Amino acid sequence: MTEYDVAVSFAEDQRSTVEEVVEAFRQRGLTVLHGSEHTHEWWSHKEGGDLPDARVRFFVPFVSEVDDFTSAVLLAVKSGEEHVLPVLLGDVAVPPDLLHPHVAYVRSTAHRPDQLTEALATRIEAAEAVGRERAPVGEVVTRAKGGSPVEEVEEPAVPTTFSRYTEQDMTLRYLGEQFAAALPRLERRGLVGTAHVGDTRIAVRIERGGDTVYALDIQRGGIGGDETVNFVVGKNDGVRALTNGWARPVYDTDAGAAVLEVHDFSLFGSGGAPCAYRREELFTALWQQIDAVLTSTVG
């Protein structure tokens, strides 16, 4: 049985976009199960032995319209199917009853295959890191269509020992440590990065020749409540918005662990519904955003 990182499914009107994304995947070194016939319509009508004999890390349906097939795969993710990873294209409106509140969906809001590739590669690397095995794509798709639903288990209650404030402390401490370790690497690009880490605020500043080219404040509390972590991009001049995004610690009963529910106004530029991040994923996303801003502004 052949093994792939992803298998893709797409609508006819997405064909050119998906082919460009698939090529970007392959240039990144990802293995892709993709054929010109692999449309939503094709996958939805194939059964059992007619499906490819392959194992995949993720089945990736591109969703720009909610129809019978895409509704089924979105509902499968909400029900716990970990091998389905939908990509939401453009401003597609997904009914709330098809979305899990603590699943970070991949969304492509612009025609940028490189950014989408990076997001998917990060999810694949995370799955590998936790030891998630590939699964037969036929079984994954059959379950997603409702032929063999994921076994339902009783959701555990939020532990009485869960504390938003403890998670807030741990998040601030972790982000401070990671920025302190990562910023010196900017010297090779002719930049100087500093991180002032206090009890209630982390001030990240990046300079070139004494001029500040990027500023990020990470603060305890803010618009979402005093248990949240607040993000402000740009030096505080008394005029800028009070927040570019904020994160609230929540307990993910599916994962059995605490995560950060991130509300992005303009921190990452994605907007939309809140997304769930582990602390490690949040720092990676912040660092990638900083790198993208620096690349576009100072090279």
Phi and psi in degrees as a GROMACS rama.xvg file:
@    title "Ramachandran Plot"
@    xaxis  label "Phi"
@    yaxis  label "Psi"
@TYPE xy
-72.328  144.994  THR-2
-112.962  139.37  GLU-3
-133.405  159.443  TYR-4
-74.2546  -47.3752  ASP-5
-139.812  153.699  VAL-6
-119.862  136.586  ALA-7
-111.907  153.761  VAL-8
-137.826  141.042  SER-9
-150.624  160.347  PHE-10
-86.9481  159.46  ALA-11
-56.5258  -40.5926  GLU-12
-75.8388  -3.23099  ASP-13
-99.9628  -1.09601  GLN-14
-52.2071  -51.2394  ARG-15
-66.6772  -39.6349  SER-16
-62.6659  -45.8656  THR-17
-66.4379  -38.9195  VAL-18
-61.9058  -37.431  GLU-19
-67.6179  -41.0637  GLU-20
-65.6466  -43.0004  VAL-21
-60.3861  -40.8155  VAL-22
-63.6975  -39.0747  GLU-23
-64.8908  -38.469  ALA-24
-56.7135  -50.6738  PHE-25
-65.7753  -36.0616  ARG-26
-65.4848  -28.7447  GLN-27
-76.7726  -12.4201  ARG-28
99.4948  8.05481  GLY-29
-83.8298  142.463  LEU-30
-92.1264  133.575  THR-31
-129.218  127.797  VAL-32
-89.4336  106.034  LEU-33
-151.092  128.198  HIS-34
-135.433  158.617  GLY-35
-62.0507  -20.9578  SER-36
-90.181  -5.99963  GLU-37
-80.7758  58.5703  HIS-38
-86.8198  167.917  THR-39
-55.0599  -40.6694  HIS-40
-61.3068  -41.4649  GLU-41
-64.9519  -51.0387  TRP-42
-61.4989  -37.4425  TRP-43
-70.0712  -22.5446  SER-44
-104.377  -3.17204  HIS-45
-90.6324  144.538  LYS-46
-133.851  150.741  GLU-47
44.5672  -117.514  GLY-48
-68.2152  -11.0727  GLY-49
-80.959  -12.7518  ASP-50
-84.9674  154.569  LEU-51
-57.7614  144.388  PRO-52
-89.5236  80.9829  ASP-53
-150.844  154.154  ALA-54
-111.435  139.163  ARG-55
-132.794  153.261  VAL-56
-75.6661  -43.0937  ARG-57
-142.238  142.423  PHE-58
-94.9684  120.552  PHE-59
-115.548  96.2678  VAL-60
-87.0662  131.739  PRO-61
-87.1187  122.975  PHE-62
-115.194  110.902  VAL-63
-117.785  -6.39849  SER-64
-150.027  138.202  GLU-65
-91.6021  105.271  VAL-66
-121.597  -166.115  ASP-67
-60.0223  -45.1921  ASP-68
-69.6874  -49.1687  PHE-69
-67.9136  -31.9618  THR-70
-61.6039  -40.9631  SER-71
-64.626  -43.8528  ALA-72
-71.3892  -34.6239  VAL-73
-66.1097  -40.2556  LEU-74
-66.2005  -34.0478  LEU-75
-62.6648  -41.155  ALA-76
-63.1136  -44.9326  VAL-77
-61.0125  -31.402  LYS-78
-83.7824  -5.49231  SER-79
113.136  12.5102  GLY-80
-77.8112  101.399  GLU-81
-78.5909  -9.99915  GLU-82
-97.1723  5.15283  HIS-83
-107.124  128.092  VAL-84
-132.341  88.7471  LEU-85
-69.0007  146.126  PRO-86
-109.868  117.524  VAL-87
-87.8663  118.965  LEU-88
-96.4782  138.857  LEU-89
59.8353  -139.666  GLY-90
-104.655  31.989  ASP-91
-53.5295  133.131  VAL-92
-96.8668  114.701  ALA-93
-102.812  126.381  VAL-94
-56.3106  137.752  PRO-95
-55.5088  -29.7089  PRO-96
-72.565  -6.63507  ASP-97
-101.441  -3.7954  LEU-98
-111.549  139.108  LEU-99
-86.3496  131.77  HIS-100
-64.6012  -18.99  PRO-101
-116.989  20.9455  HIS-102
-105.205  127.88  VAL-103
-85.9147  97.8402  ALA-104
-76.038  149.535  TYR-105
-85.773  125.227  VAL-106
-125.45  134.552  ARG-107
-111.789  108.829  SER-108
-98.2388  -7.03836  THR-109
-143.036  164.188  ALA-110
-81.2987  74.1292  HIS-111
-130.868  83.8322  ARG-112
-57.3444  -30.0645  PRO-113
-66.2424  -41.5724  ASP-114
-67.8344  -41.0313  GLN-115
-65.019  -40.5521  LEU-116
-60.8694  -43.7043  THR-117
-62.1909  -42.6631  GLU-118
-63.7375  -43.3183  ALA-119
-70.5213  -38.8463  LEU-120
-61.6922  -38.1238  ALA-121
-62.5631  -41.8103  THR-122
-67.1242  -37.6423  ARG-123
-65.8654  -44.4831  ILE-124
-63.1233  -37.0231  GLU-125
-65.9324  -40.1373  ALA-126
-64.2757  -40.5596  ALA-127
-64.0685  -39.6634  GLU-128
-64.1368  -33.6264  ALA-129
-91.4963  4.5203  VAL-130
78.9594  23.1171  GLY-131
-73.5166  122.988  ARG-132
-79.3312  156.584  GLU-133
-67.7979  157.766  ARG-134
-130.847  151.037  ALA-135
-58.085  125.416  PRO-136
-62.7114  -32.0085  VAL-137
-61.5482  -41.6064  GLY-138
-68.1486  -40.8096  GLU-139
-61.4512  -48.4067  VAL-140
-67.2152  -39.6591  VAL-141
-62.0393  -44.0393  THR-142
-62.7751  -42.5945  ARG-143
-62.8469  -33.7308  ALA-144
-79.4259  -7.13514  LYS-145
100.68  3.76087  GLY-146
-72.9564  -30.3148  GLY-147
-147.624  83.4514  SER-148
-60.8644  153.284  PRO-149
-63.6835  135.813  VAL-150
-60.3756  127.319  GLU-151
-83.0452  135.911  GLU-152
-124.526  153.062  VAL-153
-68.5845  128.676  GLU-154
-69.6544  131.521  GLU-155
-70.8345  148.641  PRO-156
-72.8512  159.352  ALA-157
-65.2649  126.843  VAL-158
-58.6169  144.542  PRO-159
-65.2051  -19.8154  THR-160
-86.6425  -4.87931  THR-161
-68.1365  132.261  PHE-162
-132.512  122.193  SER-163
-63.1017  -36.404  ARG-164
-73.6802  -35.11  TYR-165
-64.211  -43.4733  THR-166
-64.5663  -36.89  GLU-167
-61.1671  -46.3688  GLN-168
-59.4336  -45.6607  ASP-169
-65.1363  -36.6599  MET-170
-66.2149  -46.721  THR-171
-62.6596  -42.2053  LEU-172
-64.8428  -42.9443  ARG-173
-65.1906  -46.8746  TYR-174
-63.3634  -38.9872  LEU-175
-61.0241  -43.9172  GLY-176
-64.3442  -42.4701  GLU-177
-68.3253  -41.4405  GLN-178
-66.1318  -40.6535  PHE-179
-60.6429  -34.2356  ALA-180
-79.6922  -32.9772  ALA-181
-86.995  -34.2304  ALA-182
-60.2885  -36.5524  LEU-183
-58.876  -22.3418  PRO-184
-68.2473  -14.7587  ARG-185
-72.8728  -13.7631  LEU-186
-59.5983  -32.7381  GLU-187
-66.2013  -15.8958  ARG-188
-100.959  10.4361  ARG-189
76.3093  26.0382  GLY-190
-121.231  154.632  LEU-191
-118.249  123.387  VAL-192
-116.376  135.816  GLY-193
-130.508  151.379  THR-194
-134.539  112.65  ALA-195
-92.7925  116.66  HIS-196
-109.892  113.39  VAL-197
-115.736  -174.445  GLY-198
-70.2485  -31.1287  ASP-199
-119.44  -3.89011  THR-200
-155.365  139.481  ARG-201
-114.066  122.53  ILE-202
-109.369  109.99  ALA-203
-99.8427  125.454  VAL-204
-132.27  138.297  ARG-205
-126.006  127.641  ILE-206
-125.295  155.919  GLU-207
-135.604  119.813  ARG-208
58.7189  32.508  GLY-209
85.4468  -6.68351  GLY-210
-96.7317  132.457  ASP-211
-75.5914  121.258  THR-212
-106.419  -12.8175  VAL-213
-157.197  138.522  TYR-214
-138.995  136.575  ALA-215
-141.746  124.943  LEU-216
-106.913  131.009  ASP-217
-115.972  118.262  ILE-218
-123.474  149.586  GLN-219
-77.8981  125.173  ARG-220
78.0788  171.447  GLY-221
152.254  -146.712  GLY-222
-59.8918  -31.6784  ILE-223
-88.4487  -3.79705  GLY-224
126.137  164.84  GLY-225
-75.5334  -5.81061  ASP-226
-93.3359  2.26536  GLU-227
-95.158  172.048  THR-228
-116.77  124.293  VAL-229
-107.673  141.622  ASN-230
-119.604  128.29  PHE-231
-127.101  120.988  VAL-232
-96.0995  132.305  VAL-233
98.557  149.047  GLY-234
-64.9439  141.333  LYS-235
-73.3431  109.06  ASN-236
-112.475  12.0381  ASP-237
80.7224  -0.556667  GLY-238
-116.005  -32.5596  VAL-239
-66.787  163.517  ARG-240
-62.2813  152.56  ALA-241
-72.294  -17.6396  LEU-242
-154.623  146.353  THR-243
-109.723  -2.26475  ASN-244
163.645  159.706  GLY-245
-150.137  159.891  TRP-246
-130.267  134.218  ALA-247
-114.527  128.86  ARG-248
-66.4699  131.166  PRO-249
-135.735  164.158  VAL-250
-103.86  120.693  TYR-251
-87.2391  104.307  ASP-252
-68.2859  -25.5576  THR-253
-68.5972  -45.185  ASP-254
-84.3984  -16.7499  ALA-255
67.4679  36.1608  GLY-256
-155.155  161.496  ALA-257
-78.3618  142.955  ALA-258
-137.009  173.81  VAL-259
-110.43  120.457  LEU-260
-86.1984  104.899  GLU-261
-97.0008  124.355  VAL-262
-102.478  109.264  HIS-263
-101.631  111.436  ASP-264
-88.6304  -51.4161  PHE-265
-152.906  11.4591  SER-266
-62.7389  -49.7177  LEU-267
-105.78  -10.8949  PHE-268
82.8096  10.1307  GLY-269
-92.7472  -34.239  SER-270
59.8124  -151.205  GLY-271
74.3812  -160.007  GLY-272
-70.1013  154.191  ALA-273
-59.0497  148.008  PRO-274
-122.509  150.188  CYS-275
-97.9894  133.2  ALA-276
-130.787  142.026  TYR-277
-77.1697  162.939  ARG-278
-55.7139  -41.8544  ARG-279
-63.6665  -40.338  GLU-280
-67.8526  -36.9372  GLU-281
-65.506  -44.3878  LEU-282
-62.8227  -43.0893  PHE-283
-58.0414  -43.5605  THR-284
-65.367  -40.317  ALA-285
-63.667  -43.9087  LEU-286
-67.2861  -39.0156  TRP-287
-64.746  -37.8815  GLN-288
-66.159  -42.2216  GLN-289
-61.3517  -44.5396  ILE-290
-59.9894  -41.7936  ASP-291
-64.9893  -40.7262  ALA-292
-66.3376  -44.7678  VAL-293
-63.5669  -39.9614  LEU-294
-62.8915  -39.0364  THR-295
-79.6027  -22.2039  SER-296
-104.849  -37.7254  THR-297
-122.883  -4.2195  VAL-298
